Amino acid sequence: MATTMTTRPPSVADGKKGRQLRRRRRIWPFVLGGVLLVALLGAGVWLVWFSSVLATQHVQITGLKTLSKDEVNSRAAVPLGVPLARQDLPGIADRVAQFPQIEHVVVERSWPNDVKVVVTERTPVFAVRYANLYVLVDKSGVPYLTVTKQPDGLPLAAASKDDRASLVEIATVSRDLSKKLRQQVVTIRADSPYALVLVLDSGVEISWGTSEQSKLKGQVALALLKHDPKAIDVSAPHNATIR
């Protein structure tokens, strides 16, 4: 007896299921990849922001001249054990900048476990006597620190510590003086911001005028000092005079 087999032609529903299955097979690798990526990102966030692996362990401090590392470290108050990414760098910089000796400070993360504090201290170029004290003034004419003793090698300025215009002029002149001439200057007198006078250790007075062309004025003054003058006027350096 013969057996008859019949094959049902694929229906529309079968075709639809096949397409869905193939689509799922194509999508699954992307889904798994996305899940893996999210997991990796989550692990990275945890590692950087919350784990102790990248926590702060040390504070590096460089650039000091007069301040000590202990002083700066205490003022910086960097919390150890906190993940490096969560350190408040601007806050640390603001605290360190409260030292009047500091002109500029940069705070950086030094991976994996350090906070780096780089400071630039002010350098005094002259001092102003105030009562029995001395106010140090930097190259920008900023009075920043009061001390009890005049630092060696710094000229005194005969000007008010509150006369900002004169302090800026004196600072510019002091900054531009050659080492040879600076070593001879005892006092810089500001009769006004536009009429500075340098008094040397020999007693010679140099009428300087303003701070303009200070380097040229210094060269002219050194040349004229060879003639043993009592006074020099270099306020107009191309027409300098002696007496």
HUJO-V942667 format. One record per residue. N is the residue number from 1. RES is the residue in one small letter. D_LAST is the distance of its C-alpha to the last C-alpha in whole Angstrom. Layout:
# HUJO-V942667
n: {N	N}
res: {RES	RES}
d_last: {D_LAST	D_LAST}
This chain:
# HUJO-V942667
n: {1	2	3	4	5	6	7	8	9	10	11	12	13	14	15	16	17	18	19	20	21	22	23	24	25	26	27	28	29	30	31	32	33	34	35	36	37	38	39	40	41	42	43	44	45	46	47	48	49	50	51	52	53	54	55	56	57	58	59	60	61	62	63	64	65	66	67	68	69	70	71	72	73	74	75	76	77	78	79	80	81	82	83	84	85	86	87	88	89	90	91	92	93	94	95	96	97	98	99	100	101	102	103	104	105	106	107	108	109	110	111	112	113	114	115	116	117	118	119	120	121	122	123	124	125	126	127	128	129	130	131	132	133	134	135	136	137	138	139	140	141	142	143	144	145	146	147	148	149	150	151	152	153	154	155	156	157	158	159	160	161	162	163	164	165	166	167	168	169	170	171	172	173	174	175	176	177	178	179	180	181	182	183	184	185	186	187	188	189	190	191	192	193	194	195	196	197	198	199	200	201	202	203	204	205	206	207	208	209	210	211	212	213	214	215	216	217	218	219	220	221	222	223	224	225	226	227	228	229	230	231	232	233	234	235	236	237	238	239	240	241	242	243}
res: {m	a	t	t	m	t	t	r	p	p	s	v	a	d	g	k	k	g	r	q	l	r	r	r	r	r	i	w	p	f	v	l	g	g	v	l	l	v	a	l	l	g	a	g	v	w	l	v	w	f	s	s	v	l	a	t	q	h	v	q	i	t	g	l	k	t	l	s	k	d	e	v	n	s	r	a	a	v	p	l	g	v	p	l	a	r	q	d	l	p	g	i	a	d	r	v	a	q	f	p	q	i	e	h	v	v	v	e	r	s	w	p	n	d	v	k	v	v	v	t	e	r	t	p	v	f	a	v	r	y	a	n	l	y	v	l	v	d	k	s	g	v	p	y	l	t	v	t	k	q	p	d	g	l	p	l	a	a	a	s	k	d	d	r	a	s	l	v	e	i	a	t	v	s	r	d	l	s	k	k	l	r	q	q	v	v	t	i	r	a	d	s	p	y	a	l	v	l	v	l	d	s	g	v	e	i	s	w	g	t	s	e	q	s	k	l	k	g	q	v	a	l	a	l	l	k	h	d	p	k	a	i	d	v	s	a	p	h	n	a	t	i	r}
d_last: {147	144	141	139	135	133	129	127	125	121	121	118	117	117	114	112	112	111	108	107	108	106	103	103	102	100	98	98	95	93	94	94	90	89	90	89	85	85	86	83	81	82	82	78	77	79	77	73	74	76	77	75	75	71	70	67	67	63	60	57	53	50	47	46	43	43	46	50	53	55	52	52	56	57	55	56	60	62	65	67	70	70	70	67	68	68	65	62	59	57	58	57	54	53	54	52	49	49	47	43	42	44	42	45	49	52	55	58	61	62	65	68	67	63	60	57	54	51	47	44	42	38	35	33	29	28	29	29	30	33	34	35	35	33	34	33	32	33	32	33	31	35	35	38	39	38	38	38	35	32	32	31	28	27	24	25	24	23	26	29	32	34	31	32	30	26	28	29	25	24	27	26	23	24	27	25	22	23	24	22	19	21	22	19	19	20	20	20	19	21	20	23	24	22	18	18	15	15	15	15	17	15	13	10	10	11	12	15	17	21	22	23	22	21	22	20	17	17	18	15	13	15	14	10	11	13	10	9	6	6	5	7	9	12	14	15	15	16	14	11	7	4	0}
